[in-house]
Amino acid sequence: MSRREGHITERSPGRWQLRYSFGADPATGKRHRVNVTFAGDRKAAEKELRRLLKTADDGAHVDPARISVRDWLTRWLAAAREQVAPLRGTS
């Protein structure tokens, strides 16, 4: 898997623009670019960018503009099942 890179730009004090790409459109060959606004200090913005790049590298990135609610809920339920225990008797 290729190592992706991103950029951080300070938009205003404590507000950062994180920009990175994840793959290419198979029809046009153009890269998919994502811009995310992040609030916090630079160190936290760098950590968030690393997390986003990791999801892109792992193939787990989901472009919010291109996913249906049904698909999102299906993915969320699959992830939640791994992290929570079933509810036992409530008497």
Beta strands, then each sheet from edge to edge (+ up, - down):
strand 1: 6-12
strand 2: 15-24
strand 3: 31-39
sheet 1: 1+ 2- 3+
end
